[in-house]
Amino acid sequence: MRPVIGILTRSGLNENGRPIEYCMESTRRAIIRSGGLPLMLTPPQDIDYFTTKSSEAPDLTLMEQEMILYQIELLDGLFIPGGDKITKYDYYVINFCLKRNIPILGVCLGMQMIANYKIDNFKLLDVPNKEVHFKEDYKEQAHSVVIDKNSLLYQILGKEEIMVNSHHLRCVDYTKECNVIAKSTDGVIEAVELKNYDFCLGVQWHPEVTISDDINSKKIFAYFLKKAESRNKEKSFNK
């Protein structure tokens, strides 16, 4: 059985202007190509997540938390995608997954969520160089990233510097619970790892988009799925 990878959905509008919860096709296919089974995780609350401000969303009830927990018990890994909004639901999912030592990979906004874990009322900064960090073409190599040689990311890639794609206008100011393991040459935090956790990696770029022709993207997903597969086997053994 393939390891099940949960994908946090994002809120948007379809071509008719109707609210939808979705995941990007590049995410779904990257997980399948890497040997996983994608599972979309949708919020349990009866609210319009697209129009509701994060600060105005009600707390999840105990029943809604149990609904999330039911989905998470199915997971061997969690993928946190990019997006425009961070919600209370997102952090409920992350908290439940961390308590169960579920491998986590976050990209773009997903990295920012990991970096700001346990920081109240955090703020994101505007990127210092929009021309460098925001490229309409997700596959275009935008800039280099320098990786800490003492990090797990360095162990995965075996490189101290790589070229990455980039599509973001905001960036992380600082982090409390994570190690900063990579930066761009203009000082933007590009990757973090949660301290004292087996595998919780966040990268500011989009390896799910370039996985078909970029060896570094393939290595990141291969390691993520390797950790998820180990959890899958452990679950099966304990049944």
C-alpha positions as CSV (number, residue, x, y, z in Angstrom):
1,M,0.0,0.0,0.0
2,R,1.3,3.4,-0.9
3,P,1.9,5.9,1.9
4,V,-1.1,8.3,2.2
5,I,-0.1,12.0,1.9
6,G,-2.5,14.5,3.2
7,I,-2.7,17.8,1.3
8,L,-4.1,20.9,3.0
9,T,-6.6,22.4,0.6
10,R,-6.6,26.1,-0.3
11,S,-9.6,28.4,-0.7
12,G,-10.4,30.2,-4.0
13,L,-13.1,30.9,-6.6
14,N,-13.9,29.0,-9.7
15,E,-14.5,30.6,-13.1
16,N,-18.1,31.3,-12.1
17,G,-17.1,33.1,-9.0
18,R,-18.2,30.3,-6.6
19,P,-16.0,29.4,-3.6
20,I,-14.0,26.2,-3.9
21,E,-11.5,24.2,-1.9
22,Y,-8.7,22.9,-4.1
23,C,-5.2,21.5,-4.4
24,M,-2.9,22.3,-7.3
25,E,-2.5,19.7,-9.9
26,S,1.3,19.9,-9.6
27,T,1.1,18.9,-6.0
28,R,-1.2,15.9,-6.7
29,R,1.1,14.6,-9.5
30,A,4.3,15.2,-7.6
31,I,3.0,13.0,-4.7
32,I,1.9,10.2,-7.1
33,R,5.2,10.3,-9.1
34,S,7.1,10.0,-5.8
35,G,5.2,6.9,-4.8
36,G,2.5,8.4,-2.6
37,L,-1.3,8.4,-2.5
38,P,-2.6,12.0,-2.3
39,L,-5.6,12.7,0.0
40,M,-7.1,16.2,0.1
41,L,-7.9,17.5,3.6
42,T,-10.8,19.9,3.6
43,P,-11.9,22.1,6.6
44,P,-14.8,20.8,8.7
45,Q,-16.3,24.2,9.5
46,D,-19.5,25.4,7.8
47,I,-18.0,28.8,6.8
48,D,-16.8,30.3,3.5
49,Y,-13.0,30.1,4.0
50,F,-12.4,32.3,0.9
51,T,-14.3,35.4,2.2
52,T,-13.8,34.9,6.0
53,K,-10.7,36.6,7.4
54,S,-8.5,34.4,9.4
55,S,-8.8,36.5,12.5
56,E,-12.6,36.3,12.3
57,A,-13.0,32.6,11.9
58,P,-14.5,30.9,14.9
59,D,-12.5,28.3,16.9
60,L,-13.1,24.7,15.9
61,T,-15.5,22.9,18.1
62,L,-14.6,19.6,19.8
63,M,-16.6,17.8,17.1
64,E,-14.8,19.6,14.3
65,Q,-11.5,18.7,15.9
66,E,-12.5,15.1,16.0
67,M,-13.4,15.2,12.3
68,I,-9.8,16.5,11.6
69,L,-8.3,13.9,13.8
70,Y,-10.2,11.1,11.9
71,Q,-8.6,12.3,8.7
72,I,-5.1,12.6,10.2
73,E,-5.2,9.0,11.5
74,L,-5.3,8.0,7.8
75,L,-2.1,9.8,7.0
76,D,1.6,8.8,6.7
77,G,2.7,12.3,5.7
78,L,1.4,15.9,5.4
79,F,2.1,18.3,2.5
80,I,1.4,22.0,3.2
81,P,1.1,23.9,0.0
82,G,1.5,27.6,-0.9
83,G,-1.4,30.0,-0.8
84,D,-2.6,33.4,0.4
85,K,-4.1,32.8,3.8
86,I,-3.2,31.0,7.0
87,T,-6.1,29.7,9.1
88,K,-6.7,28.3,12.5
89,Y,-7.7,25.0,10.8
90,D,-4.2,24.8,9.2
91,Y,-2.6,25.0,12.6
92,Y,-5.0,22.4,14.1
93,V,-3.9,20.0,11.4
94,I,-0.2,20.8,12.0
95,N,-0.5,20.3,15.7
96,F,-2.3,17.0,15.4
97,C,0.3,15.7,12.9
98,L,3.3,16.9,15.0
99,K,1.9,15.0,18.1
100,R,1.8,11.9,16.0
101,N,5.3,12.4,14.5
102,I,3.9,12.5,11.0
103,P,6.5,13.6,8.4
104,I,5.7,17.1,7.1
105,L,6.8,19.0,4.0
106,G,5.8,22.6,3.5
107,V,6.4,24.9,0.5
108,C,6.1,28.7,0.1
109,L,3.3,29.7,2.5
110,G,3.6,26.2,4.0
111,M,7.2,27.0,4.9
112,Q,6.1,30.3,6.4
113,M,3.6,28.4,8.6
114,I,6.2,26.0,9.9
115,A,8.6,28.9,10.6
116,N,6.0,30.8,12.6
117,Y,4.9,27.7,14.6
118,K,4.0,28.8,18.1
119,I,4.6,32.5,17.4
120,D,1.5,34.5,18.2
121,N,0.4,37.4,16.0
122,F,3.3,36.9,13.6
123,K,3.8,39.2,10.6
124,L,5.3,38.4,7.2
125,L,7.5,40.9,5.5
126,D,7.6,42.1,1.9
127,V,10.4,40.5,-0.1
128,P,13.3,42.9,-0.5
129,N,13.6,42.2,-4.2
130,K,10.3,41.4,-6.0
131,E,12.0,41.0,-9.3
132,V,14.2,38.2,-7.9
133,H,11.6,36.4,-5.8
134,F,8.4,36.7,-7.7
135,K,8.4,35.0,-11.1
136,E,5.2,34.3,-13.0
137,D,6.8,31.2,-14.5
138,Y,6.9,28.7,-11.7
139,K,9.5,26.5,-13.5
140,E,12.0,29.4,-14.1
141,Q,15.1,29.3,-12.0
142,A,15.0,32.6,-10.1
143,H,18.0,32.7,-7.7
144,S,20.4,30.7,-5.7
145,V,20.0,29.4,-2.2
146,V,22.8,28.7,0.3
147,I,22.3,25.7,2.5
148,D,23.7,25.1,6.0
149,K,26.0,22.1,5.9
150,N,24.8,21.0,9.3
151,S,21.2,20.6,8.1
152,L,19.1,17.6,7.1
153,L,18.4,19.4,3.8
154,Y,22.1,19.4,3.0
155,Q,22.2,15.6,3.8
156,I,19.3,15.1,1.3
157,L,20.8,17.2,-1.5
158,G,24.5,16.9,-0.9
159,K,25.0,20.5,-2.0
160,E,25.8,23.8,-0.3
161,E,24.2,25.9,-3.0
162,I,21.4,25.3,-5.5
163,M,19.2,27.2,-7.9
164,V,15.5,27.3,-7.2
165,N,12.3,28.6,-8.7
166,S,10.4,31.4,-6.8
167,H,6.9,32.8,-6.7
168,H,6.3,34.8,-3.5
169,L,5.9,38.4,-2.4
170,R,6.2,37.9,1.4
171,C,8.9,36.3,3.5
172,V,9.6,35.2,7.1
173,D,11.1,37.7,9.6
174,Y,12.4,35.2,12.2
175,T,11.5,31.8,13.7
176,K,11.4,30.5,17.2
177,E,10.9,26.8,17.0
178,C,12.9,26.1,13.8
179,N,16.4,26.1,12.6
180,V,17.0,28.4,9.6
181,I,18.9,26.2,7.2
182,A,19.0,28.1,4.0
183,K,18.9,31.7,2.7
184,S,19.0,33.5,-0.6
185,T,21.9,35.9,-1.3
186,D,19.7,38.9,-0.3
187,G,19.0,37.4,3.1
188,V,15.6,35.9,2.7
189,I,14.9,32.8,4.8
190,E,14.5,30.0,2.2
191,A,14.3,26.9,4.3
192,V,13.6,25.8,7.9
193,E,13.6,22.6,9.9
194,L,11.5,22.2,13.0
195,K,13.8,21.5,16.0
196,N,13.7,18.2,17.8
197,Y,11.5,16.6,15.2
198,D,12.2,13.7,12.9
199,F,11.1,15.3,9.6
200,C,9.4,18.7,9.3
201,L,10.9,20.6,6.5
202,G,9.8,23.9,4.9
203,V,11.2,25.4,1.7
204,Q,10.2,28.8,0.3
205,W,10.4,27.5,-3.3
206,H,8.2,25.0,-5.2
207,P,9.8,21.6,-5.7
208,E,6.4,20.1,-6.6
209,V,6.4,22.2,-9.8
210,T,9.9,21.2,-11.0
211,I,10.0,17.6,-9.9
212,S,9.9,16.2,-13.5
213,D,13.2,17.8,-14.6
214,D,15.0,19.0,-11.4
215,I,17.1,16.5,-9.5
216,N,17.0,18.5,-6.2
217,S,13.2,18.6,-6.3
218,K,13.1,14.8,-6.9
219,K,15.5,14.2,-3.9
220,I,13.3,16.3,-1.6
221,F,10.2,14.4,-2.5
222,A,11.9,11.1,-2.5
223,Y,13.2,11.6,1.1
224,F,9.7,12.9,2.2
225,L,8.1,9.8,0.8
226,K,10.8,7.6,2.3
227,K,9.9,8.9,5.8
228,A,6.2,8.5,5.0
229,E,6.7,5.0,3.9
230,S,8.5,4.1,7.1
231,R,5.6,5.4,9.1
232,N,3.2,3.4,6.9
233,K,5.1,0.2,7.6
234,E,5.2,1.0,11.3
235,K,1.5,1.5,11.4
236,S,0.9,-1.8,9.6
237,F,3.2,-3.6,12.0
238,N,1.4,-2.2,15.1
239,K,-2.1,-3.2,13.9
